[in-house]
Amino acid sequence: MRHRKFTFKIGRTASHRRALLQNAACSLIKEERIVTTVTKAKQIRRLAERMITLGKQGTLHARRRAIALLRQPDVVGHLFRDLAARYEGRNGGYTRIIRVGTRRGDAADMCILEFLPKAGQEAAPAGTDGTPAEAKAVTQGTADKPEGKS
């Protein structure tokens, strides 16, 4: 029985899932915005928010824990230097998920996972000029689908 299990297996073995989440979290920290499926985004969000919390601690032990989880020291440097300072006054909720439609090939629910902007800044909402080209392609791809069998 699956009762009260919290892990999304996302169709992968444990090692493949761990590697996927590490790489996706590193991409999110580097780029600050990625396009992925909603299920993956919910898992990546958990890891990314934990990493921001480690970055805010700023200790050597926290830095070593982040390197052990992400395995990319340059990404950890960006995390501790830039992102931790950005969210100094915020207690959690550093990311948001913006749903953008379905993927053309398999109709998977797609979304943009991004870090929230600073308190003074406001990022462009999805679908405007601030959106990456991939998100535009995903949203435009849904309009081309036929409704049913012809």
Steps between C-alpha positions, in 0.01 A plus 500: 500500500612850419336677792679813629804460274628838392755413230400545139678219318458667158570173319868476589728297724620662820845587364360637172242705692767642733722595205209660313402711802861605566553611141166677478560681831843611375343629179237688699763660724716598200226624268244596770220372272439163333219340299407150616202279580286584802584177684874552458466866596339410832795275585763746375335773707550297819872460434554859382328652803706282731815623323399866544448436871850349520635803313341735749676320786831586336714267710775275371297197602199625302721564196642146519149353529392697191805381304427141607144528367557708184857389411579822313710743707448793258122467536535484878711818487223682310246363747688620809614830350198629307182308573548478877544878519189555286274302736657605831174634646274227363416177683428248225296523183789603274361345181178502300348266244323656202304253289538558126293227336573156367795363307425421138651151485337333799260759648698522825412801716787747463596789726763763563680458831672822602638682799298792625647843424630735768241687705539818290510327161214329323569248225299501180204261520492191281408562140654848474838607364684372810405139428769266365464374145437143619193605698362685199552192285318285756201735522481548123519125443171442684301722261600290196349175631177382341207452735419140410489250218403645165 
